[in-house]
Amino acid sequence: MPAIPTLSALLDAGESLTSDGALATELEVRGCNLDDPLWSAKVLLEQPGLIRDVHRDYFAAGARIATTASYQATPQGFAGRGMTEQEALDLVALSVQLAGEARRDHLAHHPEAGPLFIAGSVGPYGAYLADGSEYRGDYALTPAEFRTFHRPRLEALADAGADVLACETLPSFAEAQALAELTRDLGVESWFSFSLRDAGHISDGTPLAAVAELLNAESHVAAVGVNCVPLALVAPALTSLRGGTGKPLVAYPNSGETYDPGTKTWDAAPAAATAPAALADGVPAWQALGARIIGGCCRTTPTDISAVAGHIHR
């Protein structure tokens, strides 16, 4: 396959890109039980072909970015299954391979759809803990400990051919600092997206403007934004970020339901009055605020992404 332009080159050229939606939702639809500390990463062990199929469905829906099944795929997590570090990193590499196979399959039938990107998902330390702390940011590691935790997976994703690293659902400013340093050292394009305490602060209480200023200085960071957040928080959060960076913004919120990390359940209570009625309904306002990569997170589907892609194409 011919070399594709970098993500930042497309964004600099004025393009907006649709990213994919939830991976776990679609795996559950296909019969996977994800009640497990490894979450969707367990499917890399059990039924990897299903992951490739979900990526293919999102490309068919109009997504131009496939996010790998590596959010909770860490050597520490797989060690609980008796796996060595190398076996775990081989599974991280497999997540990139599966997305690559889906991309090749899609482009073979739709060559006009490209370029398509593979984003290596890098979940926070809190995702490995599997206790909801990626929505609180209440863990404390030293900078060296953060780097030791994240480096092997980052290297495995980059070596396997991920086009960009998606450092996502980040709740911690200190963790974002460590990941910015690591991705800079690796020389791999990245985007950084955060979970939120409210419209002006990430989950550990750091102002979004401070996060934006941190990453604005990193030339390898292609975009900054939010993910796994309620629809109502996207527009005010993007406004807060725009105050600290001129970089393109990224937004991929949840479907509109509310997640309880304690019970690991979703509440379909009525959305806030300020929320878009559906994911795609928010796209015009988010684009006006500078969002150039837009997709979905938990509980969103290929149907939702098709609607997002329709707005972006228009």
N, C-alpha and C positions, 0 to 999 in steps of 0.2 A: 504494500500500500504506500502511495506517495507520502512524503513528509507533510504533516499538517502544520499550519501556522500556530504560533503560541496563542494561548487564551488572551493574553494582554494585547497581542497584535490585533486580534479581532475586535476587542473592546476599544482599543485606540482608534480603530477604523470606523467606529460608530455603531457596531453591531450590538444587538441585544440577543441574549441566548436563553432558551428554555432549558432548565435542568429537570431532572426526573422527580418522582414522588417517592412515597414510602416504599421501602423494600419489605419490611416486616409484614405490613398489611397484605401485600400480594402473596407472600409466602404462606401466610395463614389461610388465605383463600384457597391455596393449593394443598391444604391439608397439613401444614407444618405446625407442630406444637412448639411455641417459642417461650414457654414458661421455664426459662433456664437462664443462669447467669451469663451465658455466652450469647443469648438472644439470637439474632439472625446469623451470627457467626457459626452457630452449631450446624447450620445447614451446609456450610462448607465441608463439614465432616460427613454428613449423612446423605444429602441429595444435591450436590453442587449444580447439576443440570437445571434444577428449578431456578436457581439464581440467574443463570444465563437466560432462561426463558423470560424472567421478569424484566431484565435489562432490554431484551428484544422487544417486549411489549411497550416499554416506555419510549424506545426509539420510534416504534411504529406510531405512537401517539403524538410524536413531534418533538420529543426531548432531543437536545443536542449534547447533553452531558449525562453520562452514566456514573453514578456514585457507587463505589465498590462495597462489597459486604464485609468490610473490615473495621467497622465502627467499634465493635467490641472484640475484635480479633487481636489478642495480644499474647505474647509468650507467657505472661503471668497467668492469664485466664486459661489458656490451653494446658498449662502445667497441672491444673486441677483435674485434667483428664489423663494425666500420666504421660503427656507428650514432652519431648525435648524442645529446646528453644528452636533448633533448626527445623523440626517438624512443624512447629507453630508458624515459623516464618515462611515455610513452603506453602502453608495454607493462605497466608496473607498474599503471597505472590499469585496463588490460584485465583484469588478474588479479582485481581487485575486481568488475568488470563480469560476468565469467564466474561468479563465486560468486553474484552477485546474480541472474543468470538462473536458476541452479539453484535458488535459494531461491524465486523466483517460481513456477517450475514445480512445485516440491514443494508449496508452500502452495496452489496452484490445485487440487490433488487431495487435499490433506490439511490443510485450514484449521485443524484442531484441533492441529496439530503446533507451531504458533508459541508464543511468538516465537522466531525463528531469528536467529543472529548471523553476521556476517562479520568474521573476525579477519584483519587485514592482517599477514602474516608479515614480520618484520624479523629477518633473520639477522645474525650478528655479522660484523665485518670478516674474521674467519678464514674464514667461508664463501666470501667473495669470493676469498680466496687459494687456495681449493680444494686445500689441502695437509694437511688434517686438523687445522689449528691451532685450530679451534673446540673441539677436545677437549684442547687444551694451554693455550691462552691465553698463548702465549709471544711475542706480538707487542707492540710498544710504540709507541703513538701518543700525541701530546699531546692534552689535552682538546679543543683547537681542531681538531685533525685528525680526531678522532672525530666531532665535530659536523659538520664539512664533509662527511665521508663519508656520514653517516646522514641529514642533514636533507632533501635532495631527495626521497629515497624516502619518508620519513615524511610529508612534505607531499603527495606524490602519492597515497599511500594514503588519507590523511585527506580530501583534496579529492575523491577518487573515491567516497567514501561508506563506507569501512570503519567498522564500529561500534566496533571496539576494535583497538588495535595489539598484536600478539603479539611482544614482543621476546624471542626464544627462542634456546635453545642457547647462551646467553651464557657464555663462559669467563672473562671479565675483569671485575674489580671496577671498574677505571677506565672501561671501556666502559659498564658499567651506570650509573655516575655520569653520564656524558655523555648517555646515552639517557634517564635520569630527568629531566634538565634539559630536553632537547629536547621530550619528550612533555608535560612540564608547560607549556612555552612554547606548544605547539600547543593545549593544552587538550583533548587527546584521551584518553579512557580507555584504559588499557593493562594488560597483564599482563606480568610478567617471569619467565622460567624459564631455568634454568641447566644447563649440563653440569657433570659432577662429576669430581673427582680421587678422592674417596672419600666415604663417607657423611656426613662432616662438613665438607667443603671443596669449593668450586667448582674448576674446572680450573686456575686460576692459583694455587691454594693459599689463597685467602681463606676464612676460616671462614663457613659458611652463616649463622651467627647474626649476623655483621657485615653480610652482604648483606640479611638480613631487617630489621635495624635501619635500614639506609639507606632501604629502600623503605617501611618502616612510616610514615615521616614524609610520604610523598607521597600526598595525598588522591586524585589521579587514578589511582593504581595500584590496580586492582580485586582483583588476586590475585598471589601470588608462589609460585614452585614450581620444579619440575625437569622436564626433558624429554630425550629421546634418551639415556636412562640404562638400565642393567640393571634388571630387575625387583627384584632383591634389594636394591638401594640405595634404593628409593623410600621405604619405611616409615622407615628410620633418617634419611634426609635430611629428610623431612617433620617428624620429631621435632625435628631440629636447627633447622629454620626456625621451628617453633612457639615455640621459646625466644626469638625476637627479634621476633615480630610477631603481632598478633591478626587480621590480614587473612585472608580465605579463601585456601586453598592450591590450587595447580593441579599436576596430575601427568599426564604422558603419556609413559610410558617406551617403550622398544623392545619387540619381540616376545618377547625372551628369548635371542636369539642375541647373539654378541659381535662387534663391528665392529672391524676392523683398519684404521685410517685410512691406514696406509702402503701397504698393498696394495689398499685399498678393497674388501675382501671380508668376508663374514660367516662366522663359525665357529659351527656348530651343536653345539658341545661341550655336555656336560651342565651344566645351570644349577646355581648354588650351592644348597646344601641349604636355605638360608633363603629362597630365592626362591619366589614363588607359581608354581604349575604352569603357569598361563597368565595372560594379561593380566587377564581378568575376575575371576580368583580373588583378585586383590589388592584389588579395589574395596572390600569391607566394611572391611578394616583401614585403607585409605587414607582412607576417609570418616570413620572414627572418629578419625583424627589431624587432621582439619580440611580434607581435600581436597574442594573443592566443584565443581571442573571437572576431569573425568577423561576421558582418551581414550588414543590411541596415537600412537607416532612410527614410526620406521623398521621396516619389514617387518610392520606390522600391517595388517589388511584390514577391509573392511566387515563381514565375519563376526565378527571380533573386537569391533568397535564395537557390533554388535548385542548381543553378550553383555554388554558393559559397560553398555549402555543398559538391558538387562533387570535388572541388579543395581540400578542407580540408581533405576529406576522402582519396584522392590520396596521 
